[in-house]
């Protein structure tokens, strides 16, 4: 197994151990089923890279935070104008 798969498996076991039998029968059935569905899904993050990035826009973390702050400022200004 790859390292990230081992880490994911250990994390799932740790969460299961923390949850234990603390859930009620009614409320515990639905989240438990959702957890089983989520664990069965393949994590595709980082698995796909297009052949060319010529049409893509790439941001650094700093640029993204700057854009988020600017949008927040514009939203506040819009509320003040209304």
N, C-alpha and C positions, 0 to 999 in steps of 0.2 A: 504494500500500500504506500501511496505517497504520503508525505509528511502532513499535508493539509487535511487529507482524509482521516488520518489518525487523530489529529487535533479536533476535527469536527465530531468524530465518534466519541472521544473522551469528553467533549463538552456536552454531548447529548446524554451520556451516562451520568455525568455530574448533575445535570438538570433533573434527570429522572430520580436520582437519589435525593436531591433537595426537595422535590415535590412529594415524594413518598406516598403515603396514604392520607394526605391532608385534604383530599377533595371529597365532596359529597357525591353520592351516586348520580343525582340529577345533574348538577352543575359540572361534574368531572367528566362526564361522558363526551360532551361536545368538544371541549378543549383538547382532551386526550386524542380524539379522532383527528382534529385539526393538526395536532403535533405529529401524529403518524403520517399524515399526508405531506406535511412540510418536510419531514425527515426523508421521505421517499423521493422527493424531487431532486433533480440534479442541479447543482449550483453552477450556472453557466457564466457567472461574472468572470471576466478576463479570459474567456475561452474563445472569443471571436474577435478577429482583427481583420478589417477590410484590406483588400490588396493595396488600395491607395487612400491616402488621407487628404487628397487635394481639395475635396469639397467639405472637409471637416473644419470645425472651429475648436481649437484647443485652448484651455484656460489653465493657468497656474492656480494654486489655492489662494494666493494673495489677490489675484485678479478676480476670482470668483467671489471672494468675500467683499471686495470693493464694489462689485456689481450689485450684490445683495444689499449692501448698505445704501447705495445710490437709489435703488428701487424703493427701499424703505423711506428714504427722504422724499422721493417723488410721491409716494402714496400719502405721506403725511401732508405734503403741500396740497394735493388734490382734495383731501378731506377738509383742509382749512379754507379752500376756495368755495366749497359747496355750502 
